[in-house]
Structures are given as structure tokens and as C-alpha cells.
Amino acid sequence: MTKFLFAIPFVLMAASASAQEQKQGHDACARDVSKFCRAQMQEGDQVILACLKQNRAKISKGCQQMLASHGQ
């Protein structure tokens, strides 16, 4: 039981870091999504990702860097 309680803070920190990373990715590409992928905004993340990749030459440097850092 003690080991379980000891692990909880680490799980919460990892979840928080993941959420922060997703927010930064969202912020980096938000303008590009609304500019180039507005028609796909309600179709889900994978469709939006495909749209950003299709428009890679036009999207901002920050969004391009975020995609590259996530292996896209």
C-alpha cells in the first residue's frame, strides 16, 4: 500500500506534463488550424493532423516544429 501511495505523485506529475504538452501543441497550431483546416475542425484530431500535414508548407514555423517534435 505504501508503494502505491508513493507512486501517486509521479503519476499525477506525468499526467500534468502530458496535458501541458498537449496545450502547447494546441497553442502552436491553433491559428493554422483555424486558417487552413476550418472545414475539418469538427472531424477529430486525426483529420486535423492530416490537414496540417497537407498544408505543412503554409503553416507557421511553431506549428511545423511541434509536428516534427511529435514525429509527424
N, CA, C, O and CB atoms as a CASP TS submission, in Angstrom:
PFRMAT TS
TARGET T0000
AUTHOR 0000-0000-0000
METHOD Language model
MODEL 1
PARENT N/A
ATOM      1  N   MET     1       0.818  -1.192   0.000  1.00  0.00           N
ATOM      2  CA  MET     1       0.000   0.000   0.000  1.00  0.00           C
ATOM      3  C   MET     1       0.865   1.260   0.000  1.00  0.00           C
ATOM      4  O   MET     1       0.532   2.245  -0.659  1.00  0.00           O
ATOM      5  CB  MET     1      -0.933  -0.004   1.202  1.00  0.00           C
ATOM      6  N   THR     2       1.967   1.228   0.734  1.00  0.00           N
ATOM      7  CA  THR     2       2.857   2.385   0.799  1.00  0.00           C
ATOM      8  C   THR     2       3.468   2.675  -0.563  1.00  0.00           C
ATOM      9  O   THR     2       3.599   3.834  -0.954  1.00  0.00           O
ATOM     10  CB  THR     2       3.962   2.156   1.833  1.00  0.00           C
ATOM     11  N   LYS     3       3.841   1.625  -1.287  1.00  0.00           N
ATOM     12  CA  LYS     3       4.413   1.821  -2.625  1.00  0.00           C
ATOM     13  C   LYS     3       3.390   2.474  -3.545  1.00  0.00           C
ATOM     14  O   LYS     3       3.738   3.333  -4.355  1.00  0.00           O
ATOM     15  CB  LYS     3       4.887   0.476  -3.222  1.00  0.00           C
ATOM     16  N   PHE     4       2.138   2.072  -3.423  1.00  0.00           N
ATOM     17  CA  PHE     4       1.070   2.642  -4.245  1.00  0.00           C
ATOM     18  C   PHE     4       0.922   4.137  -3.946  1.00  0.00           C
ATOM     19  O   PHE     4       0.826   4.946  -4.869  1.00  0.00           O
ATOM     20  CB  PHE     4      -0.271   1.901  -3.993  1.00  0.00           C
ATOM     21  N   LEU     5       0.902   4.503  -2.667  1.00  0.00           N
ATOM     22  CA  LEU     5       0.767   5.906  -2.285  1.00  0.00           C
ATOM     23  C   LEU     5       1.978   6.720  -2.724  1.00  0.00           C
ATOM     24  O   LEU     5       1.845   7.893  -3.073  1.00  0.00           O
ATOM     25  CB  LEU     5       0.575   6.029  -0.776  1.00  0.00           C
ATOM     26  N   PHE     6       3.142   6.113  -2.710  1.00  0.00           N
ATOM     27  CA  PHE     6       4.357   6.778  -3.151  1.00  0.00           C
ATOM     28  C   PHE     6       4.312   7.061  -4.655  1.00  0.00           C
ATOM     29  O   PHE     6       4.867   8.068  -5.096  1.00  0.00           O
ATOM     30  CB  PHE     6       5.582   5.927  -2.807  1.00  0.00           C
ATOM     31  N   ALA     7       3.676   6.214  -5.446  1.00  0.00           N
ATOM     32  CA  ALA     7       3.640   6.349  -6.899  1.00  0.00           C
ATOM     33  C   ALA     7       2.626   7.388  -7.368  1.00  0.00           C
ATOM     34  O   ALA     7       2.761   7.921  -8.469  1.00  0.00           O
ATOM     35  CB  ALA     7       3.325   5.015  -7.528  1.00  0.00           C
ATOM     36  N   ILE     8       1.630   7.679  -6.566  1.00  0.00           N
ATOM     37  CA  ILE     8       0.571   8.602  -6.985  1.00  0.00           C
ATOM     38  C   ILE     8       1.119   9.962  -7.430  1.00  0.00           C
ATOM     39  O   ILE     8       0.723  10.441  -8.493  1.00  0.00           O
ATOM     40  CB  ILE     8      -0.420   8.800  -5.848  1.00  0.00           C
ATOM     41  N   PRO     9       2.013  10.608  -6.668  1.00  0.00           N
ATOM     42  CA  PRO     9       2.511  11.909  -7.136  1.00  0.00           C
ATOM     43  C   PRO     9       3.212  11.836  -8.499  1.00  0.00           C
ATOM     44  O   PRO     9       3.102  12.762  -9.303  1.00  0.00           O
ATOM     45  CB  PRO     9       3.469  12.482  -6.111  1.00  0.00           C
ATOM     46  N   PHE    10       3.922  10.752  -8.755  1.00  0.00           N
ATOM     47  CA  PHE    10       4.610  10.615 -10.033  1.00  0.00           C
ATOM     48  C   PHE    10       3.623  10.459 -11.181  1.00  0.00           C
ATOM     49  O   PHE    10       3.837  11.007 -12.263  1.00  0.00           O
ATOM     50  CB  PHE    10       5.560   9.427  -9.996  1.00  0.00           C
ATOM     51  N   VAL    11       2.563   9.728 -10.959  1.00  0.00           N
ATOM     52  CA  VAL    11       1.526   9.567 -11.980  1.00  0.00           C
ATOM     53  C   VAL    11       0.862  10.907 -12.252  1.00  0.00           C
ATOM     54  O   VAL    11       0.627  11.260 -13.408  1.00  0.00           O
ATOM     55  CB  VAL    11       0.473   8.520 -11.541  1.00  0.00           C
ATOM     56  N   LEU    12       0.559  11.650 -11.205  1.00  0.00           N
ATOM     57  CA  LEU    12      -0.070  12.959 -11.376  1.00  0.00           C
ATOM     58  C   LEU    12       0.854  13.939 -12.087  1.00  0.00           C
ATOM     59  O   LEU    12       0.399  14.726 -12.916  1.00  0.00           O
ATOM     60  CB  LEU    12      -0.482  13.525 -10.025  1.00  0.00           C
ATOM     61  N   MET    13       2.147  13.899 -11.772  1.00  0.00           N
ATOM     62  CA  MET    13       3.098  14.783 -12.452  1.00  0.00           C
ATOM     63  C   MET    13       3.199  14.433 -13.925  1.00  0.00           C
ATOM     64  O   MET    13       3.265  15.332 -14.763  1.00  0.00           O
ATOM     65  CB  MET    13       4.481  14.698 -11.795  1.00  0.00           C
ATOM     66  N   ALA    14       3.212  13.159 -14.260  1.00  0.00           N
ATOM     67  CA  ALA    14       3.293  12.734 -15.655  1.00  0.00           C
ATOM     68  C   ALA    14       2.044  13.153 -16.407  1.00  0.00           C
ATOM     69  O   ALA    14       2.129  13.617 -17.544  1.00  0.00           O
ATOM     70  CB  ALA    14       3.487  11.213 -15.752  1.00  0.00           C
ATOM     71  N   ALA    15       0.888  12.995 -15.785  1.00  0.00           N
ATOM     72  CA  ALA    15      -0.370  13.389 -16.428  1.00  0.00           C
ATOM     73  C   ALA    15      -0.407  14.892 -16.649  1.00  0.00           C
ATOM     74  O   ALA    15      -0.865  15.357 -17.693  1.00  0.00           O
ATOM     75  CB  ALA    15      -1.576  12.947 -15.580  1.00  0.00           C
ATOM     76  N   SER    16       0.066  15.645 -15.685  1.00  0.00           N
ATOM     77  CA  SER    16       0.102  17.094 -15.796  1.00  0.00           C
ATOM     78  C   SER    16       1.038  17.535 -16.910  1.00  0.00           C
ATOM     79  O   SER    16       0.705  18.440 -17.675  1.00  0.00           O
ATOM     80  CB  SER    16       0.528  17.716 -14.475  1.00  0.00           C
ATOM     81  N   ALA    17       2.203  16.907 -17.011  1.00  0.00           N
ATOM     82  CA  ALA    17       3.164  17.243 -18.067  1.00  0.00           C
ATOM     83  C   ALA    17       2.581  16.931 -19.433  1.00  0.00           C
ATOM     84  O   ALA    17       2.763  17.701 -20.376  1.00  0.00           O
ATOM     85  CB  ALA    17       4.485  16.478 -17.867  1.00  0.00           C
ATOM     86  N   SER    18       1.885  15.815 -19.549  1.00  0.00           N
ATOM     87  CA  SER    18       1.265  15.440 -20.817  1.00  0.00           C
ATOM     88  C   SER    18       0.188  16.450 -21.206  1.00  0.00           C
ATOM     89  O   SER    18       0.098  16.840 -22.370  1.00  0.00           O
ATOM     90  CB  SER    18       0.665  14.027 -20.726  1.00  0.00           C
ATOM     91  N   ALA    19      -0.616  16.869 -20.255  1.00  0.00           N
ATOM     92  CA  ALA    19      -1.661  17.853 -20.535  1.00  0.00           C
ATOM     93  C   ALA    19      -1.045  19.183 -20.942  1.00  0.00           C
ATOM     94  O   ALA    19      -1.549  19.842 -21.852  1.00  0.00           O
ATOM     95  CB  ALA    19      -2.571  18.042 -19.310  1.00  0.00           C
ATOM     96  N   GLN    20       0.038  19.589 -20.282  1.00  0.00           N
ATOM     97  CA  GLN    20       0.714  20.836 -20.626  1.00  0.00           C
ATOM     98  C   GLN    20       1.290  20.763 -22.033  1.00  0.00           C
ATOM     99  O   GLN    20       1.202  21.727 -22.794  1.00  0.00           O
ATOM    100  CB  GLN    20       1.824  21.144 -19.615  1.00  0.00           C
ATOM    101  N   GLU    21       1.877  19.625 -22.378  1.00  0.00           N
ATOM    102  CA  GLU    21       2.445  19.444 -23.711  1.00  0.00           C
ATOM    103  C   GLU    21       1.353  19.518 -24.774  1.00  0.00           C
ATOM    104  O   GLU    21       1.563  20.116 -25.829  1.00  0.00           O
ATOM    105  CB  GLU    21       3.188  18.100 -23.802  1.00  0.00           C
ATOM    106  N   GLN    22       0.201  18.925 -24.515  1.00  0.00           N
ATOM    107  CA  GLN    22      -0.905  18.985 -25.466  1.00  0.00           C
ATOM    108  C   GLN    22      -1.388  20.416 -25.633  1.00  0.00           C
ATOM    109  O   GLN    22      -1.694  20.837 -26.749  1.00  0.00           O
ATOM    110  CB  GLN    22      -2.060  18.085 -25.010  1.00  0.00           C
ATOM    111  N   LYS    23      -1.459  21.170 -24.540  1.00  0.00           N
ATOM    112  CA  LYS    23      -1.895  22.555 -24.611  1.00  0.00           C
ATOM    113  C   LYS    23      -0.915  23.372 -25.438  1.00  0.00           C
ATOM    114  O   LYS    23      -1.334  24.193 -26.254  1.00  0.00           O
ATOM    115  CB  LYS    23      -2.039  23.150 -23.206  1.00  0.00           C
ATOM    116  N   GLN    24       0.389  23.163 -25.240  1.00  0.00           N
ATOM    117  CA  GLN    24       1.383  23.901 -26.011  1.00  0.00           C
ATOM    118  C   GLN    24       1.256  23.565 -27.490  1.00  0.00           C
ATOM    119  O   GLN    24       1.372  24.451 -28.338  1.00  0.00           O
ATOM    120  CB  GLN    24       2.803  23.588 -25.509  1.00  0.00           C
ATOM    121  N   GLY    25       1.020  22.293 -27.810  1.00  0.00           N
ATOM    122  CA  GLY    25       0.826  21.895 -29.197  1.00  0.00           C
ATOM    123  C   GLY    25      -0.401  22.549 -29.788  1.00  0.00           C
ATOM    124  O   GLY    25      -0.393  23.009 -30.930  1.00  0.00           O
ATOM    125  N   HIS    26      -1.453  22.584 -28.998  1.00  0.00           N
ATOM    126  CA  HIS    26      -2.683  23.237 -29.448  1.00  0.00           C
ATOM    127  C   HIS    26      -2.428  24.710 -29.700  1.00  0.00           C
ATOM    128  O   HIS    26      -2.840  25.245 -30.730  1.00  0.00           O
ATOM    129  CB  HIS    26      -3.810  23.060 -28.415  1.00  0.00           C
ATOM    130  N   ASP    27      -1.746  25.377 -28.763  1.00  0.00           N
ATOM    131  CA  ASP    27      -1.461  26.799 -28.909  1.00  0.00           C
ATOM    132  C   ASP    27      -0.582  27.076 -30.129  1.00  0.00           C
ATOM    133  O   ASP    27      -0.785  28.072 -30.823  1.00  0.00           O
ATOM    134  CB  ASP    27      -0.787  27.329 -27.650  1.00  0.00           C
ATOM    135  N   ALA    28       0.388  26.207 -30.397  1.00  0.00           N
ATOM    136  CA  ALA    28       1.310  26.412 -31.511  1.00  0.00           C
ATOM    137  C   ALA    28       0.601  26.327 -32.856  1.00  0.00           C
ATOM    138  O   ALA    28       1.015  26.974 -33.818  1.00  0.00           O
ATOM    139  CB  ALA    28       2.432  25.393 -31.455  1.00  0.00           C
ATOM    140  N   CYS    29      -0.453  25.541 -32.928  1.00  0.00           N
ATOM    141  CA  CYS    29      -1.119  25.307 -34.218  1.00  0.00           C
ATOM    142  C   CYS    29      -2.536  25.871 -34.297  1.00  0.00           C
ATOM    143  O   CYS    29      -3.185  25.732 -35.334  1.00  0.00           O
ATOM    144  CB  CYS    29      -1.167  23.834 -34.495  1.00  0.00           C
ATOM    145  N   ALA    30      -3.027  26.495 -33.248  1.00  0.00           N
ATOM    146  CA  ALA    30      -4.423  26.946 -33.225  1.00  0.00           C
ATOM    147  C   ALA    30      -4.757  27.871 -34.396  1.00  0.00           C
ATOM    148  O   ALA    30      -5.785  27.699 -35.052  1.00  0.00           O
ATOM    149  CB  ALA    30      -4.715  27.659 -31.914  1.00  0.00           C
ATOM    150  N   ARG    31      -3.897  28.840 -34.655  1.00  0.00           N
ATOM    151  CA  ARG    31      -4.170  29.779 -35.753  1.00  0.00           C
ATOM    152  C   ARG    31      -4.111  29.067 -37.103  1.00  0.00           C
ATOM    153  O   ARG    31      -4.905  29.354 -37.999  1.00  0.00           O
ATOM    154  CB  ARG    31      -3.164  30.950 -35.728  1.00  0.00           C
ATOM    155  N   ASP    32      -3.159  28.134 -37.243  1.00  0.00           N
ATOM    156  CA  ASP    32      -3.030  27.398 -38.500  1.00  0.00           C
ATOM    157  C   ASP    32      -4.254  26.513 -38.746  1.00  0.00           C
ATOM    158  O   ASP    32      -4.739  26.406 -39.872  1.00  0.00           O
ATOM    159  CB  ASP    32      -1.752  26.543 -38.491  1.00  0.00           C
ATOM    160  N   VAL    33      -4.740  25.888 -37.690  1.00  0.00           N
ATOM    161  CA  VAL    33      -5.938  25.043 -37.829  1.00  0.00           C
ATOM    162  C   VAL    33      -7.117  25.896 -38.261  1.00  0.00           C
ATOM    163  O   VAL    33      -7.845  25.527 -39.183  1.00  0.00           O
ATOM    164  CB  VAL    33      -6.262  24.309 -36.499  1.00  0.00           C
ATOM    165  N   SER    34      -7.316  27.045 -37.599  1.00  0.00           N
ATOM    166  CA  SER    34      -8.461  27.871 -37.965  1.00  0.00           C
ATOM    167  C   SER    34      -8.300  28.488 -39.351  1.00  0.00           C
ATOM    168  O   SER    34      -9.295  28.777 -40.016  1.00  0.00           O
ATOM    169  CB  SER    34      -8.662  28.966 -36.936  1.00  0.00           C
ATOM    170  N   LYS    35      -7.072  28.690 -39.790  1.00  0.00           N
ATOM    171  CA  LYS    35      -6.840  29.289 -41.103  1.00  0.00           C
ATOM    172  C   LYS    35      -6.924  28.264 -42.239  1.00  0.00           C
ATOM    173  O   LYS    35      -7.558  28.526 -43.261  1.00  0.00           O
ATOM    174  CB  LYS    35      -5.482  29.966 -41.125  1.00  0.00           C
ATOM    175  N   PHE    36      -6.290  27.104 -42.067  1.00  0.00           N
ATOM    176  CA  PHE    36      -6.184  26.144 -43.160  1.00  0.00           C
ATOM    177  C   PHE    36      -7.120  24.943 -43.032  1.00  0.00           C
ATOM    178  O   PHE    36      -7.407  24.278 -44.027  1.00  0.00           O
ATOM    179  CB  PHE    36      -4.783  25.659 -43.252  1.00  0.00           C
ATOM    180  N   CYS    37      -7.595  24.661 -41.828  1.00  0.00           N
ATOM    181  CA  CYS    37      -8.349  23.422 -41.609  1.00  0.00           C
ATOM    182  C   CYS    37      -9.710  23.673 -40.965  1.00  0.00           C
ATOM    183  O   CYS    37     -10.259  22.789 -40.308  1.00  0.00           O
ATOM    184  CB  CYS    37      -7.545  22.473 -40.740  1.00  0.00           C
ATOM    185  N   ARG    38     -10.243  24.848 -41.148  1.00  0.00           N
ATOM    186  CA  ARG    38     -11.520  25.204 -40.521  1.00  0.00           C
ATOM    187  C   ARG    38     -12.619  24.202 -40.870  1.00  0.00           C
ATOM    188  O   ARG    38     -13.421  23.849 -40.004  1.00  0.00           O
ATOM    189  CB  ARG    38     -11.945  26.610 -40.952  1.00  0.00           C
ATOM    190  N   ALA    39     -12.672  23.746 -42.097  1.00  0.00           N
ATOM    191  CA  ALA    39     -13.726  22.817 -42.527  1.00  0.00           C
ATOM    192  C   ALA    39     -13.626  21.462 -41.829  1.00  0.00           C
ATOM    193  O   ALA    39     -14.619  20.739 -41.740  1.00  0.00           O
ATOM    194  CB  ALA    39     -13.662  22.618 -44.034  1.00  0.00           C
ATOM    195  N   GLN    40     -12.448  21.113 -41.340  1.00  0.00           N
ATOM    196  CA  GLN    40     -12.249  19.814 -40.699  1.00  0.00           C
ATOM    197  C   GLN    40     -12.271  19.880 -39.172  1.00  0.00           C
ATOM    198  O   GLN    40     -12.081  18.853 -38.519  1.00  0.00           O
ATOM    199  CB  GLN    40     -10.942  19.225 -41.152  1.00  0.00           C
ATOM    200  N   MET    41     -12.493  21.036 -38.596  1.00  0.00           N
ATOM    201  CA  MET    41     -12.372  21.205 -37.152  1.00  0.00           C
ATOM    202  C   MET    41     -13.295  20.295 -36.342  1.00  0.00           C
ATOM    203  O   MET    41     -12.959  19.950 -35.209  1.00  0.00           O
ATOM    204  CB  MET    41     -12.650  22.628 -36.796  1.00  0.00           C
ATOM    205  N   GLN    42     -14.420  19.903 -36.872  1.00  0.00           N
ATOM    206  CA  GLN    42     -15.355  19.049 -36.133  1.00  0.00           C
ATOM    207  C   GLN    42     -15.161  17.567 -36.445  1.00  0.00           C
ATOM    208  O   GLN    42     -15.924  16.731 -35.962  1.00  0.00           O
ATOM    209  CB  GLN    42     -16.784  19.451 -36.449  1.00  0.00           C
ATOM    210  N   GLU    43     -14.158  17.237 -37.239  1.00  0.00           N
ATOM    211  CA  GLU    43     -13.972  15.851 -37.677  1.00  0.00           C
ATOM    212  C   GLU    43     -12.964  15.063 -36.846  1.00  0.00           C
ATOM    213  O   GLU    43     -12.749  13.880 -37.111  1.00  0.00           O
ATOM    214  CB  GLU    43     -13.539  15.838 -39.104  1.00  0.00           C
ATOM    215  N   GLY    44     -12.353  15.680 -35.863  1.00  0.00           N
ATOM    216  CA  GLY    44     -11.448  14.954 -34.986  1.00  0.00           C
ATOM    217  C   GLY    44      -9.983  15.266 -35.222  1.00  0.00           C
ATOM    218  O   GLY    44      -9.595  15.829 -36.246  1.00  0.00           O
ATOM    219  N   ASP    45      -9.185  14.882 -34.242  1.00  0.00           N
ATOM    220  CA  ASP    45      -7.763  15.207 -34.242  1.00  0.00           C
ATOM    221  C   ASP    45      -6.996  14.611 -35.415  1.00  0.00           C
ATOM    222  O   ASP    45      -6.129  15.274 -35.984  1.00  0.00           O
ATOM    223  CB  ASP    45      -7.147  14.742 -32.968  1.00  0.00           C
ATOM    224  N   GLN    46      -7.300  13.381 -35.782  1.00  0.00           N
ATOM    225  CA  GLN    46      -6.553  12.733 -36.870  1.00  0.00           C
ATOM    226  C   GLN    46      -6.795  13.433 -38.204  1.00  0.00           C
ATOM    227  O   GLN    46      -5.877  13.560 -39.014  1.00  0.00           O
ATOM    228  CB  GLN    46      -6.945  11.254 -36.980  1.00  0.00           C
ATOM    229  N   VAL    47      -8.011  13.883 -38.433  1.00  0.00           N
ATOM    230  CA  VAL    47      -8.336  14.593 -39.677  1.00  0.00           C
ATOM    231  C   VAL    47      -7.644  15.954 -39.692  1.00  0.00           C
ATOM    232  O   VAL    47      -7.126  16.385 -40.722  1.00  0.00           O
ATOM    233  CB  VAL    47      -9.876  14.766 -39.830  1.00  0.00           C
ATOM    234  N   ILE    48      -7.640  16.620 -38.545  1.00  0.00           N
ATOM    235  CA  ILE    48      -6.958  17.916 -38.450  1.00  0.00           C
ATOM    236  C   ILE    48      -5.457  17.740 -38.648  1.00  0.00           C
ATOM    237  O   ILE    48      -4.822  18.536 -39.339  1.00  0.00           O
ATOM    238  CB  ILE    48      -7.243  18.585 -37.086  1.00  0.00           C
ATOM    239  N   LEU    49      -4.896  16.707 -38.050  1.00  0.00           N
ATOM    240  CA  LEU    49      -3.466  16.423 -38.228  1.00  0.00           C
ATOM    241  C   LEU    49      -3.143  16.199 -39.701  1.00  0.00           C
ATOM    242  O   LEU    49      -2.147  16.719 -40.205  1.00  0.00           O
ATOM    243  CB  LEU    49      -3.049  15.188 -37.399  1.00  0.00           C
ATOM    244  N   ALA    50      -3.971  15.436 -40.387  1.00  0.00           N
ATOM    245  CA  ALA    50      -3.763  15.186 -41.815  1.00  0.00           C
ATOM    246  C   ALA    50      -3.831  16.498 -42.598  1.00  0.00           C
ATOM    247  O   ALA    50      -3.056  16.709 -43.531  1.00  0.00           O
ATOM    248  CB  ALA    50      -4.813  14.183 -42.352  1.00  0.00           C
ATOM    249  N   CYS    51      -4.752  17.371 -42.220  1.00  0.00           N
ATOM    250  CA  CYS    51      -4.887  18.666 -42.890  1.00  0.00           C
ATOM    251  C   CYS    51      -3.638  19.517 -42.661  1.00  0.00           C
ATOM    252  O   CYS    51      -3.132  20.140 -43.594  1.00  0.00           O
ATOM    253  CB  CYS    51      -6.144  19.411 -42.386  1.00  0.00           C
ATOM    254  N   LEU    52      -3.144  19.544 -41.433  1.00  0.00           N
ATOM    255  CA  LEU    52      -1.925  20.317 -41.152  1.00  0.00           C
ATOM    256  C   LEU    52      -0.742  19.779 -41.944  1.00  0.00           C
ATOM    257  O   LEU    52       0.058  20.546 -42.479  1.00  0.00           O
ATOM    258  CB  LEU    52      -1.603  20.291 -39.648  1.00  0.00           C
ATOM    259  N   LYS    53      -0.637  18.471 -42.014  1.00  0.00           N
ATOM    260  CA  LYS    53       0.458  17.870 -42.784  1.00  0.00           C
ATOM    261  C   LYS    53       0.328  18.205 -44.261  1.00  0.00           C
ATOM    262  O   LYS    53       1.328  18.445 -44.937  1.00  0.00           O
ATOM    263  CB  LYS    53       0.483  16.347 -42.591  1.00  0.00           C
ATOM    264  N   GLN    54      -0.892  18.223 -44.758  1.00  0.00           N
ATOM    265  CA  GLN    54      -1.133  18.550 -46.163  1.00  0.00           C
ATOM    266  C   GLN    54      -0.755  20.013 -46.451  1.00  0.00           C
ATOM    267  O   GLN    54      -0.334  20.347 -47.558  1.00  0.00           O
ATOM    268  CB  GLN    54      -2.617  18.295 -46.529  1.00  0.00           C
ATOM    269  N   ASN    55      -0.907  20.858 -45.462  1.00  0.00           N
ATOM    270  CA  ASN    55      -0.605  22.286 -45.617  1.00  0.00           C
ATOM    271  C   ASN    55       0.706  22.681 -44.952  1.00  0.00           C
ATOM    272  O   ASN    55       0.905  23.852 -44.631  1.00  0.00           O
ATOM    273  CB  ASN    55      -1.730  23.119 -45.044  1.00  0.00           C
ATOM    274  N   ARG    56       1.592  21.730 -44.744  1.00  0.00           N
ATOM    275  CA  ARG    56       2.833  21.957 -43.997  1.00  0.00           C
ATOM    276  C   ARG    56       3.625  23.153 -44.534  1.00  0.00           C
ATOM    277  O   ARG    56       4.190  23.904 -43.739  1.00  0.00           O
ATOM    278  CB  ARG    56       3.700  20.707 -44.042  1.00  0.00           C
ATOM    279  N   ALA    57       3.685  23.350 -45.822  1.00  0.00           N
ATOM    280  CA  ALA    57       4.471  24.448 -46.400  1.00  0.00           C
ATOM    281  C   ALA    57       3.887  25.818 -46.043  1.00  0.00           C
ATOM    282  O   ALA    57       4.592  26.825 -46.104  1.00  0.00           O
ATOM    283  CB  ALA    57       4.544  24.297 -47.923  1.00  0.00           C
ATOM    284  N   LYS    58       2.610  25.861 -45.673  1.00  0.00           N
ATOM    285  CA  LYS    58       1.943  27.130 -45.382  1.00  0.00           C
ATOM    286  C   LYS    58       1.826  27.427 -43.894  1.00  0.00           C
ATOM    287  O   LYS    58       1.618  28.580 -43.518  1.00  0.00           O
ATOM    288  CB  LYS    58       0.577  27.131 -45.993  1.00  0.00           C
ATOM    289  N   ILE    59       1.954  26.418 -43.039  1.00  0.00           N
ATOM    290  CA  ILE    59       1.718  26.633 -41.606  1.00  0.00           C
ATOM    291  C   ILE    59       2.910  27.319 -40.946  1.00  0.00           C
ATOM    292  O   ILE    59       4.014  27.349 -41.490  1.00  0.00           O
ATOM    293  CB  ILE    59       1.430  25.299 -40.906  1.00  0.00           C
ATOM    294  N   SER    60       2.661  27.863 -39.773  1.00  0.00           N
ATOM    295  CA  SER    60       3.694  28.618 -39.051  1.00  0.00           C
ATOM    296  C   SER    60       4.867  27.725 -38.660  1.00  0.00           C
ATOM    297  O   SER    60       4.746  26.503 -38.576  1.00  0.00           O
ATOM    298  CB  SER    60       3.099  29.271 -37.800  1.00  0.00           C
ATOM    299  N   LYS    61       6.004  28.373 -38.424  1.00  0.00           N
ATOM    300  CA  LYS    61       7.210  27.636 -38.010  1.00  0.00           C
ATOM    301  C   LYS    61       6.972  26.923 -36.674  1.00  0.00           C
ATOM    302  O   LYS    61       7.429  25.795 -36.486  1.00  0.00           O
ATOM    303  CB  LYS    61       8.425  28.599 -37.893  1.00  0.00           C
ATOM    304  N   GLY    62       6.262  27.572 -35.750  1.00  0.00           N
ATOM    305  CA  GLY    62       5.990  26.957 -34.455  1.00  0.00           C
ATOM    306  C   GLY    62       5.178  25.687 -34.585  1.00  0.00           C
ATOM    307  O   GLY    62       5.446  24.697 -33.904  1.00  0.00           O
ATOM    308  N   CYS    63       4.193  25.713 -35.452  1.00  0.00           N
ATOM    309  CA  CYS    63       3.368  24.525 -35.681  1.00  0.00           C
ATOM    310  C   CYS    63       4.183  23.445 -36.388  1.00  0.00           C
ATOM    311  O   CYS    63       4.065  22.264 -36.063  1.00  0.00           O
ATOM    312  CB  CYS    63       2.112  24.883 -36.511  1.00  0.00           C
ATOM    313  N   GLN    64       4.997  23.840 -37.340  1.00  0.00           N
ATOM    314  CA  GLN    64       5.864  22.861 -38.015  1.00  0.00           C
ATOM    315  C   GLN    64       6.805  22.197 -37.019  1.00  0.00           C
ATOM    316  O   GLN    64       7.023  20.987 -37.085  1.00  0.00           O
ATOM    317  CB  GLN    64       6.678  23.537 -39.136  1.00  0.00           C
ATOM    318  N   GLN    65       7.360  22.975 -36.102  1.00  0.00           N
ATOM    319  CA  GLN    65       8.264  22.431 -35.086  1.00  0.00           C
ATOM    320  C   GLN    65       7.521  21.482 -34.146  1.00  0.00           C
ATOM    321  O   GLN    65       8.053  20.440 -33.761  1.00  0.00           O
ATOM    322  CB  GLN    65       8.915  23.571 -34.281  1.00  0.00           C
ATOM    323  N   MET    66       6.296  21.843 -33.781  1.00  0.00           N
ATOM    324  CA  MET    66       5.518  20.992 -32.897  1.00  0.00           C
ATOM    325  C   MET    66       5.222  19.660 -33.585  1.00  0.00           C
ATOM    326  O   MET    66       5.331  18.607 -32.957  1.00  0.00           O
ATOM    327  CB  MET    66       4.209  21.693 -32.479  1.00  0.00           C
ATOM    328  N   LEU    67       4.852  19.692 -34.853  1.00  0.00           N
ATOM    329  CA  LEU    67       4.585  18.456 -35.590  1.00  0.00           C
ATOM    330  C   LEU    67       5.850  17.611 -35.654  1.00  0.00           C
ATOM    331  O   LEU    67       5.805  16.404 -35.416  1.00  0.00           O
ATOM    332  CB  LEU    67       4.066  18.763 -37.018  1.00  0.00           C
ATOM    333  N   ALA    68       6.976  18.239 -35.973  1.00  0.00           N
ATOM    334  CA  ALA    68       8.247  17.493 -36.085  1.00  0.00           C
ATOM    335  C   ALA    68       8.643  16.887 -34.743  1.00  0.00           C
ATOM    336  O   ALA    68       9.143  15.763 -34.694  1.00  0.00           O
ATOM    337  CB  ALA    68       9.378  18.417 -36.599  1.00  0.00           C
ATOM    338  N   SER    69       8.425  17.622 -33.656  1.00  0.00           N
ATOM    339  CA  SER    69       8.802  17.108 -32.342  1.00  0.00           C
ATOM    340  C   SER    69       7.947  15.910 -31.917  1.00  0.00           C
ATOM    341  O   SER    69       8.329  15.147 -31.030  1.00  0.00           O
ATOM    342  CB  SER    69       8.689  18.212 -31.306  1.00  0.00           C
ATOM    343  N   HIS    70       6.791  15.757 -32.558  1.00  0.00           N
ATOM    344  CA  HIS    70       5.912  14.618 -32.278  1.00  0.00           C
ATOM    345  C   HIS    70       5.989  13.558 -33.376  1.00  0.00           C
ATOM    346  O   HIS    70       5.121  12.690 -33.474  1.00  0.00           O
ATOM    347  CB  HIS    70       4.469  15.095 -32.120  1.00  0.00           C
ATOM    348  N   GLY    71       7.029  13.635 -34.194  1.00  0.00           N
ATOM    349  CA  GLY    71       7.245  12.615 -35.207  1.00  0.00           C
ATOM    350  C   GLY    71       6.285  12.673 -36.377  1.00  0.00           C
ATOM    351  O   GLY    71       6.025  11.655 -37.020  1.00  0.00           O
ATOM    352  N   GLN    72       5.765  13.833 -36.655  1.00  0.00           N
ATOM    353  CA  GLN    72       4.793  13.990 -37.745  1.00  0.00           C
ATOM    354  C   GLN    72       5.404  14.723 -38.914  1.00  0.00           C
ATOM    355  O   GLN    72       4.734  14.946 -39.922  1.00  0.00           O
ATOM    356  CB  GLN    72       3.551  14.733 -37.262  1.00  0.00           C
TER
END
